[in-house]
Amino acid sequence: MNTTRTLALVAAAFFLLAPVAYAEQEKLFHPQFSSIMVGANLPANEDFEGGGECIFVWGFMENPHFGWQLEYGGVAVSEGDDNYRTFYDIAASFKLALPIAFIEPYLLGGAGVGCEGPHWGFPLHAAVGIDFNFGKVLVGAEARQVWLEADGRDYDALLVMSKFGFRF
C-alpha cells in the first residue's frame, strides 16, 4: 500500500471516530474501570532465547490524570533444547495520564511478586504508552521495561505491547 493511500485511510478513520471521542469528552468525568488484555514478544538475552507474555489488567482511574491497576500475567521463555519456563506474576501499578480528546498518553510504574515453580521473584516495571479511547473501547500500545531476577537468571526485558480493552 503506498503512502498516499495509507495517509488517506488514517485521515478517514480519524474523522469517522473523532465525533464519538468528542461526545465522550463532553461528559463530566466519572471514575472509570477498565479491563485490558496485553500481549508482547520477549527479545532474547544471555539467559534465554526469547518468549512471549500475556497480561490481564484491571484498572481504575480516580480522576482524568491519575489511576492504578492490578495485573496478572504469565511470561513463557525458551532456554533452548525444548526447555521452556513460565513465570507467573501479580503486580500493582500507578498511572499518570494526560488525556487530550480521545488520545491518552501516560507513564506507568509498579512492582509485583511472581513465581516459577519453587523460585520466587519480585519484578519492577516502568512504562510509557498511549491509549486511544473510542467510547467504551480502548486500543493502545505500550513500551515497558521489566527488571526481574529469579533462580539466578536475568529476565530483564524491554517489551513493546499492544493493548485492547473496554472502559466501564
ROSE-4610 file (N, C-alpha, C; in Angstrom, 1 decimal, always signed):
// ROSE-4610
residu = [M/M/M/N/N/N/T/T/T/T/T/T/R/R/R/T/T/T/L/L/L/A/A/A/L/L/L/V/V/V/A/A/A/A/A/A/A/A/A/F/F/F/F/F/F/L/L/L/L/L/L/A/A/A/P/P/P/V/V/V/A/A/A/Y/Y/Y/A/A/A/E/E/E/Q/Q/Q/E/E/E/K/K/K/L/L/L/F/F/F/H/H/H/P/P/P/Q/Q/Q/F/F/F/S/S/S/S/S/S/I/I/I/M/M/M/V/V/V/G/G/G/A/A/A/N/N/N/L/L/L/P/P/P/A/A/A/N/N/N/E/E/E/D/D/D/F/F/F/E/E/E/G/G/G/G/G/G/G/G/G/E/E/E/C/C/C/I/I/I/F/F/F/V/V/V/W/W/W/G/G/G/F/F/F/M/M/M/E/E/E/N/N/N/P/P/P/H/H/H/F/F/F/G/G/G/W/W/W/Q/Q/Q/L/L/L/E/E/E/Y/Y/Y/G/G/G/G/G/G/V/V/V/A/A/A/V/V/V/S/S/S/E/E/E/G/G/G/D/D/D/D/D/D/N/N/N/Y/Y/Y/R/R/R/T/T/T/F/F/F/Y/Y/Y/D/D/D/I/I/I/A/A/A/A/A/A/S/S/S/F/F/F/K/K/K/L/L/L/A/A/A/L/L/L/P/P/P/I/I/I/A/A/A/F/F/F/I/I/I/E/E/E/P/P/P/Y/Y/Y/L/L/L/L/L/L/G/G/G/G/G/G/A/A/A/G/G/G/V/V/V/G/G/G/C/C/C/E/E/E/G/G/G/P/P/P/H/H/H/W/W/W/G/G/G/F/F/F/P/P/P/L/L/L/H/H/H/A/A/A/A/A/A/V/V/V/G/G/G/I/I/I/D/D/D/F/F/F/N/N/N/F/F/F/G/G/G/K/K/K/V/V/V/L/L/L/V/V/V/G/G/G/A/A/A/E/E/E/A/A/A/R/R/R/Q/Q/Q/V/V/V/W/W/W/L/L/L/E/E/E/A/A/A/D/D/D/G/G/G/R/R/R/D/D/D/Y/Y/Y/D/D/D/A/A/A/L/L/L/L/L/L/V/V/V/M/M/M/S/S/S/K/K/K/F/F/F/G/G/G/F/F/F/R/R/R/F/F/F]
num = [1/1/1/2/2/2/3/3/3/4/4/4/5/5/5/6/6/6/7/7/7/8/8/8/9/9/9/10/10/10/11/11/11/12/12/12/13/13/13/14/14/14/15/15/15/16/16/16/17/17/17/18/18/18/19/19/19/20/20/20/21/21/21/22/22/22/23/23/23/24/24/24/25/25/25/26/26/26/27/27/27/28/28/28/29/29/29/30/30/30/31/31/31/32/32/32/33/33/33/34/34/34/35/35/35/36/36/36/37/37/37/38/38/38/39/39/39/40/40/40/41/41/41/42/42/42/43/43/43/44/44/44/45/45/45/46/46/46/47/47/47/48/48/48/49/49/49/50/50/50/51/51/51/52/52/52/53/53/53/54/54/54/55/55/55/56/56/56/57/57/57/58/58/58/59/59/59/60/60/60/61/61/61/62/62/62/63/63/63/64/64/64/65/65/65/66/66/66/67/67/67/68/68/68/69/69/69/70/70/70/71/71/71/72/72/72/73/73/73/74/74/74/75/75/75/76/76/76/77/77/77/78/78/78/79/79/79/80/80/80/81/81/81/82/82/82/83/83/83/84/84/84/85/85/85/86/86/86/87/87/87/88/88/88/89/89/89/90/90/90/91/91/91/92/92/92/93/93/93/94/94/94/95/95/95/96/96/96/97/97/97/98/98/98/99/99/99/100/100/100/101/101/101/102/102/102/103/103/103/104/104/104/105/105/105/106/106/106/107/107/107/108/108/108/109/109/109/110/110/110/111/111/111/112/112/112/113/113/113/114/114/114/115/115/115/116/116/116/117/117/117/118/118/118/119/119/119/120/120/120/121/121/121/122/122/122/123/123/123/124/124/124/125/125/125/126/126/126/127/127/127/128/128/128/129/129/129/130/130/130/131/131/131/132/132/132/133/133/133/134/134/134/135/135/135/136/136/136/137/137/137/138/138/138/139/139/139/140/140/140/141/141/141/142/142/142/143/143/143/144/144/144/145/145/145/146/146/146/147/147/147/148/148/148/149/149/149/150/150/150/151/151/151/152/152/152/153/153/153/154/154/154/155/155/155/156/156/156/157/157/157/158/158/158/159/159/159/160/160/160/161/161/161/162/162/162/163/163/163/164/164/164/165/165/165/166/166/166/167/167/167/168/168/168]
x = [+0.9/+0.0/+0.9/+0.6/+1.5/+1.2/+2.1/+2.0/+0.7/+0.4/-0.8/-2.1/-2.2/-3.4/-3.5/-2.3/-2.2/-2.7/-2.1/-2.5/-4.0/-4.5/-6.0/-6.8/-6.4/-7.1/-7.1/-5.9/-5.7/-6.6/-6.6/-7.4/-8.9/-9.3/-10.7/-11.1/-10.3/-10.6/-10.6/-9.7/-9.7/-11.1/-11.5/-12.7/-13.9/-13.9/-15.1/-15.2/-14.1/-14.1/-14.0/-13.6/-13.5/-14.8/-16.0/-17.2/-17.6/-17.3/-17.6/-16.7/-15.4/-14.5/-14.8/-15.2/-15.6/-16.8/-17.8/-19.0/-18.7/-17.7/-17.3/-16.6/-15.9/-15.1/-16.0/-17.2/-18.1/-18.8/-18.8/-19.4/-18.5/-19.1/-18.3/-17.5/-16.3/-15.5/-16.2/-16.2/-16.6/-15.5/-15.3/-14.3/-14.5/-13.5/-13.6/-12.8/-13.5/-12.8/-12.5/-11.4/-11.1/-10.6/-10.8/-10.4/-9.6/-8.4/-7.5/-6.7/-6.5/-5.6/-4.4/-3.2/-1.9/-1.1/-0.5/+0.4/+1.7/+2.8/+4.1/+5.0/+6.0/+7.1/+8.3/+9.0/+10.2/+11.4/+12.3/+13.5/+14.5/+15.4/+16.4/+17.4/+18.0/+19.1/+20.1/+21.1/+22.1/+21.5/+20.4/+19.8/+18.7/+18.1/+17.1/+17.0/+16.4/+16.3/+15.1/+14.3/+13.1/+11.9/+10.7/+9.5/+8.3/+7.3/+6.1/+5.5/+4.7/+4.0/+2.5/+1.7/+0.3/-0.1/-0.7/-1.1/-2.6/-3.3/-4.6/-4.6/-5.2/-5.1/-6.5/-6.7/-7.9/-7.5/-8.0/-7.6/-8.7/-8.4/-9.3/-8.7/-9.4/-8.9/-9.6/-8.9/-9.5/-10.0/-9.2/-9.6/-9.0/-9.1/-8.6/-7.1/-6.3/-4.9/-4.2/-4.9/-4.3/-5.1/-4.4/-5.1/-4.2/-4.7/-3.9/-4.5/-3.7/-4.2/-3.5/-4.2/-3.7/-3.5/-2.5/-2.1/-1.8/-2.3/-1.9/-1.4/-0.2/+0.3/+1.2/+1.6/+2.5/+3.5/+4.8/+5.9/+6.4/+6.4/+7.0/+8.2/+9.3/+10.6/+11.2/+12.0/+12.6/+14.1/+14.6/+16.0/+16.8/+16.2/+16.8/+16.6/+16.9/+16.8/+15.4/+14.3/+12.9/+12.7/+13.4/+13.3/+12.6/+11.3/+10.5/+10.3/+10.2/+9.9/+8.8/+7.9/+6.8/+6.9/+6.9/+6.9/+5.6/+4.9/+3.6/+3.7/+3.1/+3.2/+1.9/+1.9/+0.8/+1.5/+1.0/+1.7/+0.6/+1.1/+0.3/+1.1/+0.3/+0.9/+0.2/+0.9/+0.3/+0.4/-0.6/-0.6/-0.9/+0.0/-0.2/-0.5/-1.7/-2.2/-2.4/-2.3/-2.6/-3.6/-4.9/-5.9/-6.0/-6.0/-6.1/-7.2/-8.4/-9.5/-9.6/-9.5/-9.6/-8.3/-7.2/-5.8/-5.3/-4.7/-4.3/-2.9/-1.9/-0.5/-0.4/+0.5/+0.7/+2.0/+2.3/+3.5/+3.0/+3.7/+3.2/+4.4/+4.2/+5.3/+4.7/+5.4/+4.9/+5.8/+5.3/+6.1/+5.1/+5.7/+4.9/+5.6/+5.0/+5.6/+5.2/+6.1/+5.8/+6.6/+6.2/+6.9/+7.0/+8.0/+8.2/+8.7/+7.7/+8.0/+8.3/+9.4/+9.7/+10.5/+10.7/+11.6/+10.7/+11.0/+10.2/+11.0/+10.3/+11.0/+10.1/+10.7/+9.9/+10.2/+9.4/+9.6/+9.2/+10.0/+9.7/+9.5/+8.7/+8.5/+8.2/+8.5/+8.2/+7.8/+6.9/+6.3/+5.9/+5.9/+5.3/+4.4/+3.2/+2.2/+1.3/+0.4/-0.7/-1.9/-3.0/-4.3/-5.2/-6.0/-7.0/-8.3/-9.1/-10.4/-11.5/-12.2/-13.3/-14.6/-15.2/-16.3/-15.9/-16.4/-16.1/-14.9/-14.5/-13.4/-12.1/-11.1/-9.7/-8.8/-7.9/-6.8/-5.6/-4.4/-3.2/-2.0/-0.9/+0.4/+1.2/+2.2/+3.0/+4.4/+5.4/+6.7/+7.1/+7.4/+7.6/+9.0/+9.7/+11.0/+10.7/+11.0/+10.8/+12.2/+12.3/+13.5/+13.2/+13.7/+13.4/+14.6/+14.9/+15.9/+15.3/+15.3/+14.8/+15.6/+15.9/+16.7/+18.1/+18.6/+19.9/+19.9/+18.7/+18.6/+18.1/+18.5/+18.1/+17.0/+15.8/+14.6/+14.3/+15.3/+15.1/+14.8/+13.8/+13.4/+12.7/+12.9/+12.1/+11.0/+9.7/+8.6/+7.9/+7.5/+6.6/+5.3/+4.2/+3.0/+1.8/+0.9/-0.3/-1.4/-2.4/-3.5/-4.8/-5.8/-7.2/-8.0/-9.0/-9.9/-11.1/-11.8/-13.1/-13.0/-13.7/-13.9/-15.3/-15.6/-17.0/-17.1]
y = [-1.2/+0.0/+1.2/+2.2/+3.3/+4.3/+5.3/+6.2/+7.1/+7.6/+8.4/+7.7/+6.4/+5.6/+5.4/+5.1/+4.9/+6.1/+7.3/+8.5/+8.9/+8.6/+8.8/+7.9/+6.6/+5.7/+6.2/+6.6/+7.1/+8.4/+9.3/+10.5/+10.2/+9.3/+8.9/+8.2/+7.4/+6.7/+7.8/+8.8/+9.8/+10.6/+11.0/+11.8/+11.1/+9.7/+8.9/+8.7/+8.5/+8.2/+9.4/+10.6/+11.8/+12.2/+12.2/+12.6/+11.7/+10.5/+9.6/+10.0/+10.2/+10.5/+11.9/+12.9/+14.2/+14.1/+13.3/+13.2/+12.6/+11.7/+11.2/+12.3/+13.1/+14.2/+15.2/+15.4/+16.5/+16.1/+14.8/+14.4/+14.7/+15.0/+15.2/+13.9/+14.0/+12.8/+12.1/+10.8/+9.9/+8.8/+8.3/+7.2/+6.1/+5.6/+4.6/+3.4/+2.2/+0.9/+0.5/-0.3/-0.8/-2.2/-3.0/-4.4/-4.5/-4.9/-4.8/-6.1/-6.6/-7.7/-7.1/-7.5/-7.0/-8.2/-8.1/-9.2/-8.6/-9.4/-8.9/-10.1/-9.9/-10.8/-10.4/-11.4/-11.1/-11.3/-10.3/-10.5/-11.4/-12.0/-12.9/-12.1/-12.7/-12.1/-13.3/-13.0/-14.0/-15.2/-15.1/-16.2/-17.0/-16.5/-17.2/-16.8/-17.6/-17.4/-16.5/-16.2/-15.4/-16.0/-15.3/-15.8/-14.9/-15.0/-14.2/-13.9/-12.9/-12.5/-12.1/-12.5/-12.1/-11.6/-10.4/-9.8/-9.4/-9.7/-9.2/-8.1/-6.9/-5.7/-5.3/-4.9/-4.3/-3.0/-1.9/-0.6/+0.3/+1.3/+2.3/+3.7/+4.6/+6.0/+6.8/+7.3/+8.1/+9.5/+10.0/+11.3/+11.2/+12.2/+12.1/+11.9/+12.2/+12.2/+11.1/+10.5/+9.5/+8.3/+7.1/+5.9/+4.8/+3.6/+2.5/+1.2/+0.2/-1.0/-2.2/-3.4/-4.7/-5.5/-6.3/-7.1/-8.5/-9.4/-10.8/-11.3/-11.9/-12.3/-13.5/-14.0/-15.1/-14.8/-15.1/-15.0/-16.4/-16.8/-18.0/-17.8/-18.4/-18.2/-19.5/-19.5/-20.7/-20.6/-21.7/-21.7/-22.6/-23.0/-23.9/-25.4/-26.2/-27.7/-28.1/-27.4/-27.7/-27.5/-26.7/-26.4/-25.0/-25.1/-23.9/-23.6/-22.4/-22.0/-20.9/-21.0/-20.0/-19.3/-18.0/-17.2/-16.5/-16.7/-16.1/-15.0/-13.8/-12.8/-12.0/-11.3/-10.4/-9.1/-8.0/-6.7/-5.6/-4.5/-3.3/-2.1/-1.3/-0.1/+1.1/+2.3/+3.6/+4.2/+5.0/+5.5/+7.0/+7.8/+9.2/+9.5/+10.0/+10.2/+11.7/+12.0/+13.3/+13.2/+13.1/+12.9/+14.2/+14.0/+15.0/+14.5/+15.0/+14.5/+13.0/+12.2/+10.7/+10.0/+10.8/+10.3/+10.5/+9.4/+9.5/+8.9/+9.8/+9.3/+9.2/+8.2/+8.0/+7.5/+7.6/+7.0/+6.0/+4.9/+3.8/+3.3/+2.9/+2.3/+1.4/+0.3/-0.6/-1.7/-2.6/-3.7/-4.9/-6.1/-7.3/-8.4/-9.5/-10.8/-11.9/-12.8/-13.9/-15.1/-16.2/-17.5/-18.3/-19.1/-20.1/-21.4/-22.3/-23.5/-23.0/-23.5/-23.1/-21.8/-21.1/-19.9/-18.7/-17.8/-16.5/-15.4/-14.3/-13.1/-11.9/-10.7/-9.5/-8.5/-8.6/-7.8/-6.3/-5.4/-4.0/-3.6/-2.6/-2.2/-0.7/-0.1/+1.2/+1.3/+2.1/+2.1/+3.5/+3.6/+4.8/+4.2/+4.8/+4.3/+5.3/+4.9/+5.7/+4.9/+5.4/+4.8/+5.6/+5.0/+5.6/+5.2/+6.1/+5.8/+6.1/+5.1/+5.3/+4.9/+5.8/+5.5/+4.5/+3.3/+2.4/+1.4/+1.5/+0.7/+1.4/+0.7/+1.2/+0.3/+1.0/+0.3/+1.1/+0.5/+1.3/+0.5/+1.1/+0.5/+1.0/+0.1/+0.4/-0.1/+0.6/+0.2/+0.1/-1.2/-1.4/-2.1/-1.5/-2.1/-2.9/-4.2/-5.0/-5.5/-5.4/-5.8/-7.0/-8.2/-9.4/-10.3/-10.8/-11.9/-13.0/-14.2/-15.3/-16.5/-17.3/-18.5/-18.2/-17.1/-16.7/-16.4/-16.2/-15.8/-14.5/-13.8/-12.4/-12.5/-12.0/-11.9/-10.5/-9.6/-8.2/-8.1/-7.3/-7.1/-5.8/-5.3/-4.2/-4.8/-4.6/-5.1/-4.0/-4.3/-3.4/-4.2/-3.6/-4.4/-3.7/-4.5/-4.0/-4.2/-3.3/-3.4/-3.3/-4.0/-4.0/-4.1/-3.3/-3.4/-2.6/-2.6/-1.9/-1.0/+0.1/+1.0/+1.0/+1.0/+1.0/+1.7]
z = [+0.0/+0.0/+0.0/-0.9/-1.0/+0.2/+0.3/+1.4/+1.3/+0.1/+0.0/+0.4/+0.0/+0.3/+1.9/+2.5/+3.9/+4.7/+4.3/+4.9/+4.8/+3.6/+3.4/+4.3/+4.5/+5.4/+6.8/+7.2/+8.6/+8.8/+7.9/+8.0/+8.0/+7.2/+7.2/+8.5/+9.1/+10.4/+11.5/+11.4/+12.4/+12.4/+11.2/+11.0/+11.3/+11.1/+11.4/+12.9/+13.6/+15.1/+15.9/+15.4/+16.3/+16.9/+16.2/+16.8/+18.0/+18.0/+19.1/+20.3/+20.0/+21.1/+21.7/+20.8/+21.3/+22.2/+21.8/+22.6/+24.0/+24.1/+25.4/+26.2/+25.6/+26.3/+26.9/+26.3/+26.8/+28.1/+28.4/+29.7/+30.9/+32.0/+33.2/+33.5/+34.1/+34.4/+35.5/+35.4/+36.5/+36.6/+37.8/+37.9/+36.9/+36.2/+35.2/+35.5/+35.4/+35.5/+34.1/+33.9/+32.6/+32.8/+31.7/+31.6/+30.3/+30.4/+29.2/+29.1/+27.9/+27.6/+26.8/+27.3/+26.7/+26.2/+25.0/+24.6/+24.1/+24.2/+23.8/+23.5/+22.7/+22.5/+23.3/+23.8/+24.6/+23.7/+23.6/+22.9/+23.6/+22.9/+23.5/+24.3/+25.4/+26.1/+26.4/+27.2/+27.5/+28.3/+28.9/+29.7/+29.0/+28.0/+27.3/+25.8/+25.0/+23.6/+23.1/+24.0/+23.6/+24.2/+24.0/+24.6/+24.3/+25.1/+25.0/+26.3/+26.4/+27.6/+27.3/+28.2/+28.1/+29.5/+29.5/+30.8/+30.8/+31.9/+32.0/+33.0/+32.7/+33.5/+33.9/+35.2/+35.7/+36.3/+35.8/+36.2/+36.7/+37.4/+37.9/+37.8/+37.1/+37.0/+38.1/+39.1/+40.1/+39.6/+38.7/+38.0/+36.6/+35.8/+34.4/+34.3/+35.4/+35.3/+36.2/+37.1/+38.0/+38.2/+38.1/+38.3/+38.8/+39.0/+39.4/+38.7/+38.7/+38.1/+38.7/+38.6/+39.0/+37.8/+37.8/+36.6/+37.0/+36.2/+36.3/+35.0/+35.0/+33.7/+33.8/+32.6/+32.5/+31.4/+31.7/+30.8/+30.5/+29.2/+28.8/+28.1/+28.5/+27.8/+27.4/+26.3/+25.8/+26.2/+26.7/+27.1/+26.1/+25.0/+24.0/+24.4/+23.5/+23.6/+24.2/+23.6/+24.0/+25.5/+26.2/+27.6/+27.7/+28.2/+28.4/+29.9/+30.3/+31.7/+31.6/+32.6/+32.6/+34.0/+34.0/+35.2/+35.3/+36.4/+36.6/+37.7/+37.5/+38.4/+38.6/+39.7/+40.1/+40.4/+39.8/+40.0/+40.2/+40.9/+41.0/+40.4/+39.7/+39.0/+39.3/+39.2/+39.3/+37.9/+37.5/+36.2/+36.2/+35.5/+35.3/+33.8/+33.6/+32.2/+31.9/+30.6/+30.1/+28.9/+29.2/+28.2/+27.3/+26.0/+25.0/+24.0/+24.1/+23.3/+23.5/+22.5/+22.7/+22.8/+22.8/+22.9/+24.3/+24.9/+26.3/+26.5/+26.3/+26.6/+28.2/+28.6/+30.0/+30.4/+31.7/+32.3/+33.3/+33.5/+34.4/+35.2/+36.4/+37.2/+38.3/+38.6/+39.6/+40.0/+40.8/+41.3/+41.5/+41.7/+41.9/+42.5/+42.6/+43.1/+42.1/+41.9/+41.0/+41.3/+40.6/+40.9/+39.6/+39.5/+38.5/+39.2/+39.4/+40.3/+41.7/+42.2/+43.6/+43.7/+42.6/+42.5/+42.5/+43.5/+43.6/+43.1/+42.6/+42.1/+42.4/+42.3/+42.6/+41.5/+40.4/+39.2/+39.5/+38.9/+38.9/+37.4/+37.1/+35.8/+35.7/+34.5/+34.2/+32.7/+32.4/+31.0/+30.6/+29.3/+28.6/+27.5/+27.4/+26.4/+26.0/+25.1/+24.6/+24.4/+24.8/+24.6/+23.7/+22.9/+22.1/+22.6/+23.1/+23.7/+22.7/+22.2/+21.3/+22.0/+22.8/+23.6/+24.7/+24.7/+25.8/+25.3/+24.1/+23.6/+23.7/+24.1/+24.3/+23.5/+22.7/+22.0/+22.3/+22.3/+22.6/+22.4/+22.7/+22.6/+23.9/+24.3/+25.5/+25.3/+25.7/+25.8/+27.3/+27.8/+29.2/+29.4/+30.4/+30.8/+32.1/+32.1/+33.3/+33.8/+35.1/+35.8/+36.7/+36.5/+37.2/+37.2/+38.4/+38.5/+39.4/+38.9/+39.7/+39.4/+40.4/+40.3/+39.6/+39.9/+39.4/+37.9/+37.3/+35.9/+35.8/+34.7/+34.5/+33.4/+33.8/+32.9/+32.5/+32.6/+32.3/+30.8/+30.4/+29.0/+28.8/+27.6/+27.1/+26.2/+26.6/+25.9/+25.2/+23.9/+23.2/+23.0/+23.6/+23.8/+23.1/+22.6/+22.0/+23.1/+23.1/+24.1/+23.4/+24.0/+23.6/+24.9/+25.1/+26.3/+26.2/+27.4/+27.5/+28.8/+28.7/+29.9/+30.3/+31.6/+32.0/+33.4]
